[in-house]
Amino acid sequence: MAKNLLQILLLVNIFSVASADEDWIAFTLGEKIEASMDIFDLEVKTESKEGSGQYLNVDMYDGDGENAGQFFVFFDYSFGGPDDGKLKYGIKNCLEETWNTFEPELSKEKVPERIWRFSLSKADGDVRFVIYDDENEALNILMSETCDDGGWEAVWKREITHIEFPDRFSAAEVYIILT
């Protein structure tokens, strides 16, 4: 029995699955983490200074290492234009426009630290993607009604087995995968 308990504890550690009341998990940028966003929600704590140009980027992969989705949140990045300095998001293989402003606009008062929750649900042949900013819904889309990239289904309907925080200008600090 003790051996079975140890095996269960090891599996929980290997998959880095945590519940909301456990500690945040540190990670290495560019390292793939075993996780199924088809089952879990992902929370990420970020810290970004105004004007830093940092962003949160999460890449998702299927069991063959193929792209299964990618999204970004940009913090106070200057693009030159009427939306300059606003928090923006991007959903690769869904929206042709790379940077999109959250509507309604997210408050910059919470910068530098935020907690983001990303939720994917796949049901009835469609994909719903929801982003929460400190528990407030910031984006809620049904991909069949929102995506203007014709190839979205080939990517976003894949079974997600790994996530990665790429080695870029990351604002991500730690994460939790919620059951």
Disulfide bonds with the S-S distance in Angstrom:
Cys94-Cys147 2.03
